Amino acid sequence: MVRSSAALGVAAASAALWIALSSDGGDPRTPGGGGNPSGSQVVTLGVDAPLTGDASGIGAGIRNSADLAVRQANQQKVVDGVTFKIAGFDDRAQPSAGRRNAAALAADRSVLGVVGPLNSGVAQAMQKVFDDARLAVVSPGVTSPVLTQGDGWQSGRKSRPFTSSFRTIPTDVAQGRLAARYLYDSAKKKRVFLIDDKTAYGAGLVSVFKAEFTKRGGKVVGTEHVTPLDRDFSAVAREVRSSGADLVYYGGDLVYDGGPRLAAGQLSAQLKQAGAAIPLAGGDGIHSDAYIKQAGEAGEGAFTTSFPSTEELASAKEFIRNYRKAGYKNASTLYGGYSYDAAWAIIQAVKKVVDAHDGTLPKDARAKVVKALQRTSFHGVTGNVAFDPYGDAVNQRLAMYRVKDGKWVPVSNDSNDSKGGTGGRDSNGA
C-alpha cells in the first residue's frame, strides 16, 4: 500500500468502520475484548459490500445476514474456544475501494475469511490480494465465470485463477443458458437483439446467452454496446425497431461506482417510445424494483433470470424468523440467505481446522481454512451449500421472472432446483 497521506486517511477510516460494525461493539482485533470469554481465540469474519450509496440497502442486508451467522455461532458455541467477530467494510461498488479494503483485511491476522463482495468488478480488484494472503473469500453476489474459471472458460479451457475464491450463487453461465432455453422454447422468441454495458458481468452474460440461443436455432439480428451511465438510447432503439427483433437481451447491472445504472430501465422506456414493442430480458443485475421504477409501463413483460430471494425458499423460514427477531433495521434482501450461508461456510471451515489441531488455530490457519472450505458441505438457508473444484456453488437453483402488473413474478423454475435444508446448520448439527 502506498503510504501517502490520502492512503493513510483511507486506512484510518476503514479501521474506524471495522470497529464500529463489530457484532458486539468491541474491537475485533483485541483478544478478549468486547465481552469475549477470557482466553478465547478471536476470529474475525470480514464483510465487504456497498454500505453507502444507492446499493447500501443491499449491502446492509449482506452485512446483517453474515452478522446473524456470527451471533448464532457464538451463542451455540459452534467452535469451542473461539469467539467470532464481524468487520464490515464499505466498497461503494467501486473496484478501487474494494482493493483498499482487501489490503486492510489481509493485514489483520485475526481475519480468517471474508464474505463478499456484491459486484464482479469489485471482486476482480480484490482476488489477488486475498489469494496472496491465503485468505478465503466467499461471495454471495458475484456471477462472472471469469472469477473462478479463468479467461478461457467459454472455450472450455477452465482454469481456477485463485484457489481462495468461492461463491454461494450460480454463475452467469447458468443464468444465460436458462434464459436462452426459456425464451426460445417457452416464450417462442426467435430473433434477438443483443446489448451489453461493456462490463465483465454484462458482456459475459450476453456471450453465454448468445451461444445457447443460437445453438437452439435462434437468430441474432443485431448487436450494440452501451456504457453504464448512458442516458440517450434513441439511436439504439431505432436500430432495434428496424432489425425485426422480437426480443432485446441486455447484459448489465443496476449499480456502478456507487451510483445507479439507469441503462436497463431507460432502454426499455426508449424502445417503447421508438415503437419497438418488444420485451427486454436480462440477468439478476436487473432483478430489482429499481428497474421497474425506471422503465415504468415499458417494463411490463420484461424477463430476468435470478436466484430465488430468501423469502421464496422453504429452507429459509428459520433464517427469516431469526433475522426479524434480531431487529436489524434493513431487510435481508435478495442476497441475505446467500450471505448467511457464505459466513456459515467459513465458520464451518474454521471449526474443521480447530478440531484438527486440538482446539487451537495453527500459524497457517488461513491456508488451512481455504482447504477446509473446499471440503465443506451442509444444508443451509439456500439449500445444499458446497463448492465444486472451481469454488463455484454446487447448488444451481435459478428461476425465470417476468414483470406482471408492476411486479417481478416467477414464471419457470430451473430443472436443476435442489432441495432446501435446515436453515444454516450442517449435517452434524453444528
C-alpha positions in Angstrom: 0.0 0.0 0.0 1.3 3.5 -0.9 2.0 5.4 2.3 0.6 8.7 1.1 -1.5 10.9 3.4 -4.6 10.1 1.4 -3.9 6.4 1.7 -3.4 6.7 5.4 -6.7 8.6 5.7 -8.5 5.8 3.9 -6.9 3.2 6.2 -7.9 5.1 9.3 -11.4 5.5 8.0 -11.6 1.8 7.2 -10.2 0.9 10.7 -12.9 3.0 12.3 -15.6 1.4 10.2 -14.2 -2.0 11.1 -14.6 -1.4 14.8 -18.0 0.3 14.5 -19.5 -2.7 12.7 -18.2 -5.4 15.1 -21.2 -7.5 16.1 -20.9 -6.7 19.8 -19.3 -3.2 19.6 -15.8 -4.3 20.7 -12.6 -4.2 18.7 -12.4 -7.5 16.8 -8.6 -7.3 16.8 -8.3 -7.4 20.6 -8.4 -10.9 22.1 -10.9 -11.0 25.0 -12.3 -7.5 24.1 -16.0 -6.7 23.7 -17.1 -9.1 26.4 -15.3 -12.2 25.0 -14.5 -15.0 27.4 -11.1 -14.8 28.9 -8.5 -16.7 26.9 -10.9 -17.2 23.9 -9.3 -17.2 20.5 -10.8 -14.3 18.4 -11.6 -15.0 14.7 -12.8 -12.1 12.6 -15.0 -12.5 9.5 -14.7 -9.6 7.2 -17.7 -8.4 5.1 -17.1 -6.3 2.0 -20.2 -4.7 0.4 -21.6 -1.4 -0.7 -22.7 0.1 2.6 -23.2 3.7 1.3 -24.8 4.9 -2.0 -27.7 3.6 -4.0 -26.9 -0.1 -3.2 -26.4 0.5 0.5 -29.7 -1.4 1.3 -28.4 -4.5 -0.4 -25.0 -4.1 1.3 -26.6 -3.8 4.7 -28.6 -6.9 4.1 -25.4 -8.8 3.2 -23.6 -7.5 6.3 -26.5 -8.2 8.7 -27.0 -11.7 7.4 -23.4 -12.5 8.0 -23.6 -10.9 11.4 -26.5 -13.2 12.2 -24.4 -16.2 11.4 -21.7 -14.9 13.7 -24.1 -14.2 16.5 -25.5 -17.7 16.3 -22.1 -19.4 16.1 -21.1 -17.6 19.3 -24.4 -18.4 21.1 -24.3 -22.1 20.1 -20.5 -22.3 20.8 -20.1 -23.9 17.4 -16.3 -23.8 17.7 -15.0 -24.4 21.2 -12.6 -21.8 22.4 -13.3 -19.4 19.5 -15.3 -16.2 19.6 -16.2 -14.9 16.2 -16.3 -11.2 15.3 -17.6 -9.4 12.2 -15.9 -6.5 10.5 -17.8 -4.5 7.8 -16.1 -2.6 5.0 -17.8 -0.3 2.5 -16.6 -0.7 -1.1 -19.2 1.7 -2.5 -19.4 -0.7 -5.5 -16.1 0.7 -6.6 -13.1 -1.6 -7.5 -10.6 0.9 -6.1 -12.3 0.9 -2.7 -12.6 -2.9 -2.8 -8.9 -3.2 -3.4 -8.1 -1.0 -0.4 -10.5 -2.9 1.8 -8.9 -6.2 0.7 -5.5 -4.9 1.7 -6.8 -3.8 5.2 -8.5 -7.2 5.7 -5.4 -9.1 4.6 -3.2 -7.1 7.0 -5.2 -8.2 10.1 -4.2 -11.7 11.1 -7.4 -12.3 13.1 -9.3 -12.3 9.8 -9.7 -15.9 8.6 -12.4 -15.3 6.0 -14.3 -12.7 4.1 -18.0 -12.5 2.9 -18.4 -10.5 -0.3 -18.3 -8.6 -2.4 -21.5 -8.0 -4.3 -20.1 -6.8 -7.7 -17.9 -8.8 -10.1 -15.8 -5.8 -11.0 -15.0 -5.2 -7.3 -14.2 -8.9 -6.9 -11.7 -8.8 -9.7 -9.8 -6.0 -7.9 -9.7 -7.9 -4.7 -9.0 -11.5 -5.6 -5.2 -11.4 -6.0 -4.8 -9.5 -2.7 -6.8 -12.2 -0.9 -5.0 -15.1 -2.6 -1.6 -13.7 -1.9 -2.6 -13.6 1.8 -4.1 -17.1 1.6 -7.3 -15.5 2.8 -10.6 -17.2 1.9 -13.4 -15.0 0.3 -16.9 -16.3 -0.3 -19.2 -14.1 -2.3 -23.0 -14.1 -2.1 -23.3 -11.9 -5.2 -20.7 -12.1 -7.9 -21.7 -14.1 -11.0 -18.9 -13.6 -13.6 -17.4 -17.0 -14.5 -14.0 -15.5 -15.1 -13.6 -15.1 -11.4 -13.4 -18.8 -10.7 -13.0 -20.4 -14.1 -10.4 -18.1 -15.7 -10.4 -16.2 -19.0 -10.7 -19.4 -21.1 -13.9 -20.7 -19.6 -16.1 -20.1 -22.6 -13.8 -22.1 -24.9 -13.7 -25.0 -22.5 -10.3 -24.2 -21.1 -11.3 -23.7 -17.5 -8.5 -22.9 -15.0 -9.1 -21.7 -11.5 -7.1 -18.5 -11.1 -7.4 -18.1 -7.3 -7.9 -21.1 -5.0 -9.1 -18.8 -2.2 -12.2 -17.5 -4.1 -15.6 -19.1 -3.6 -19.3 -18.2 -4.2 -22.7 -19.3 -3.0 -24.8 -18.4 -6.1 -24.8 -19.7 -9.7 -22.7 -18.1 -12.3 -23.7 -16.2 -15.5 -23.2 -19.5 -17.4 -26.2 -21.0 -15.7 -28.2 -17.8 -16.0 -27.5 -17.2 -19.7 -28.3 -20.8 -20.6 -31.6 -20.8 -18.6 -32.7 -17.6 -20.2 -32.0 -18.8 -23.7 -33.8 -22.1 -23.1 -36.9 -20.4 -21.7 -37.1 -17.5 -24.1 -36.6 -19.7 -27.2 -38.6 -22.8 -26.2 -41.4 -21.4 -23.9 -41.7 -17.7 -24.8 -41.2 -18.5 -28.5 -38.7 -15.7 -29.1 -36.7 -16.4 -32.2 -34.9 -13.1 -33.2 -32.9 -11.3 -30.6 -31.0 -8.0 -30.5 -28.1 -8.2 -28.1 -26.9 -5.2 -26.0 -24.3 -5.2 -23.2 -22.8 -2.5 -21.0 -19.1 -3.5 -21.7 -18.5 -4.8 -18.2 -17.2 -8.2 -17.2 -20.7 -9.1 -16.0 -22.7 -7.7 -18.9 -20.5 -8.9 -21.7 -20.1 -12.3 -20.2 -23.8 -12.8 -19.6 -24.6 -11.8 -23.2 -22.0 -14.2 -24.7 -23.4 -17.2 -22.8 -27.0 -16.3 -23.8 -25.9 -15.9 -27.5 -24.2 -19.3 -27.6 -27.2 -21.1 -26.2 -29.8 -19.1 -28.1 -28.2 -19.7 -31.5 -27.5 -23.3 -30.6 -31.2 -23.8 -30.2 -32.0 -22.2 -33.6 -32.4 -18.5 -32.6 -31.1 -15.7 -34.7 -29.1 -12.7 -33.6 -30.3 -9.7 -35.7 -28.2 -7.0 -34.1 -25.5 -6.2 -31.5 -24.8 -3.0 -29.7 -22.7 -1.8 -26.7 -23.6 0.9 -24.3 -21.8 2.4 -21.3 -23.3 2.0 -17.7 -24.2 5.7 -17.3 -25.7 6.3 -20.8 -29.0 8.2 -20.9 -29.8 8.5 -24.6 -30.6 5.3 -26.3 -32.7 6.7 -29.2 -30.3 5.6 -31.9 -30.0 2.1 -30.5 -33.8 2.0 -30.1 -34.3 2.9 -33.8 -31.8 0.2 -34.7 -33.7 -2.4 -32.7 -37.0 -1.4 -34.2 -35.7 -1.7 -37.8 -34.0 -5.1 -37.1 -37.1 -7.1 -36.8 -36.2 -8.4 -33.4 -38.8 -9.9 -31.1 -36.6 -9.6 -28.0 -33.8 -7.5 -26.6 -31.4 -9.3 -24.4 -29.5 -6.9 -22.2 -26.3 -7.6 -20.2 -25.9 -5.0 -17.5 -26.3 -4.1 -13.8 -28.2 -1.5 -11.8 -25.3 -0.3 -9.7 -22.0 1.2 -10.9 -19.3 3.0 -8.9 -21.7 3.8 -6.1 -24.4 5.3 -8.4 -27.4 3.9 -10.3 -27.0 2.3 -13.7 -30.1 3.6 -15.4 -29.4 1.9 -18.7 -31.8 -1.1 -18.4 -34.9 0.9 -17.4 -34.3 3.8 -19.7 -33.5 1.5 -22.6 -36.9 -0.2 -22.1 -38.7 3.2 -22.0 -36.9 4.5 -25.1 -37.6 1.2 -27.0 -41.3 1.7 -26.4 -41.0 5.4 -27.5 -39.3 4.3 -30.7 -42.2 2.0 -31.5 -40.3 -1.3 -30.7 -43.0 -3.0 -28.7 -40.8 -6.0 -27.7 -39.8 -7.1 -24.2 -36.3 -6.7 -22.7 -34.7 -9.6 -20.9 -31.6 -9.7 -18.7 -29.9 -11.4 -15.7 -30.0 -10.9 -12.0 -28.5 -7.4 -12.5 -31.9 -6.0 -13.4 -33.9 -8.1 -11.0 -34.8 -5.1 -8.8 -37.7 -2.8 -8.2 -35.4 -0.1 -9.4 -35.7 -1.4 -12.9 -39.5 -1.4 -12.8 -39.5 2.1 -11.5 -37.1 3.3 -14.2 -38.8 1.6 -17.0 -42.4 2.5 -16.0 -45.1 0.9 -18.2 -42.5 -0.1 -20.7 -41.1 -2.6 -18.2 -44.3 -4.6 -18.3 -43.5 -8.1 -19.7 -39.7 -7.9 -19.1 -37.9 -11.1 -18.3 -35.0 -11.9 -16.0 -33.1 -14.9 -14.6 -32.2 -14.8 -10.9 -31.6 -17.0 -7.9 -34.7 -17.1 -5.7 -34.9 -14.5 -2.9 -34.7 -15.7 0.6 -38.4 -15.2 1.1 -39.2 -17.6 -1.7 -37.3 -20.5 -0.1 -38.9 -23.0 2.2 -35.5 -23.8 3.6 -35.2 -20.1 4.8 -38.1 -19.9 7.2 -36.0 -20.3 10.3 -33.5 -17.7 8.9 -36.2 -15.2 8.3 -37.6 -15.6 11.8 -34.2 -15.2 13.4 -33.3 -12.2 11.2 -36.5 -10.4 12.2 -36.0 -11.3 15.8 -32.5 -9.8 15.7 -34.1 -6.4 15.0 -31.9 -5.3 12.0 -33.1 -2.0 10.5 -32.6 -3.2 6.9 -34.2 -6.1 5.1 -32.0 -9.1 4.3 -32.8 -8.5 0.6 -32.2 -11.0 -2.3 -28.7 -11.8 -1.1 -29.4 -12.3 2.6 -29.6 -16.1 2.7 -26.6 -16.5 0.4 -24.6 -14.2 2.7 -25.6 -16.1 5.8 -24.6 -19.4 4.0 -21.2 -17.8 3.0 -20.5 -16.8 6.6 -21.6 -20.2 7.9 -19.3 -22.0 5.4 -16.4 -20.0 6.7 -17.4 -20.8 10.3 -17.6 -24.5 9.5 -14.2 -24.4 7.8 -12.7 -22.7 10.9 -14.3 -25.5 13.0 -12.6 -28.2 10.9 -9.2 -26.5 11.3 -9.6 -26.0 15.1 -10.8 -29.6 15.6 -7.9 -30.9 13.6 -5.4 -29.0 15.8 -6.5 -29.9 19.3 -8.7 -26.9 19.8 -6.2 -24.3 18.6 -5.6 -22.3 15.5 -2.3 -23.1 13.8 0.0 -20.4 12.4 -1.1 -21.2 8.8 -4.7 -21.2 9.8 -5.7 -19.1 6.7 -4.3 -21.6 4.2 -5.9 -24.4 6.1 -9.3 -22.6 6.2 -9.1 -22.3 2.4 -8.6 -26.1 2.1 -11.3 -26.8 4.6 -13.8 -24.7 2.7 -13.3 -26.8 -0.4 -14.5 -29.8 1.6 -17.3 -28.0 3.5 -20.9 -29.2 2.9 -24.0 -28.5 4.8 -27.8 -27.9 4.4 -28.1 -24.1 4.5 -30.6 -21.4 4.2 -30.5 -21.6 0.4 -30.2 -25.4 0.1 -27.2 -27.6 -0.2 -24.1 -25.5 0.3 -20.9 -26.9 -1.1 -18.3 -26.0 -3.7 -17.1 -27.6 -6.9 -13.4 -27.8 -7.9 -13.6 -24.2 -9.2 -15.0 -22.8 -6.0 -18.5 -22.4 -7.6 -21.7 -23.3 -5.8 -22.9 -26.8 -6.5 -26.4 -25.5 -5.9 -27.5 -24.1 -9.2 -31.0 -23.1 -8.2 -32.4 -20.5 -10.6 -35.7 -19.2 -11.8 -37.2 -17.1 -14.6 -39.1 -14.0 -13.6 -41.3 -11.6 -15.5 -42.8 -8.2 -14.8 -46.5 -8.6 -14.4 -48.7 -5.7 -13.1 -45.6 -3.8 -12.0 -44.1 -6.7 -10.0 -41.5 -9.4 -10.7 -43.2 -12.8 -10.5 -41.6 -16.2 -11.1 -42.6 -17.9 -14.4 -40.4 -21.0 -14.5 -38.1 -22.9 -12.1 -34.9 -24.3 -13.3 -34.9 -28.1 -13.6 -31.7 -28.3 -11.5 -33.6 -27.0 -8.5 -32.2 -28.6 -5.3 -34.0 -29.2 -2.1 -33.7 -26.8 0.9 -32.1 -27.5 4.2 -32.3 -26.7 7.8 -31.6 -23.0 7.8 -27.8 -22.8 8.2 -26.9 -25.8 10.3 -24.6 -28.5 8.9 -25.4 -32.2 8.7 -23.9 -33.0 12.1 -26.0 -30.4 13.9 -23.4 -27.7 14.4 
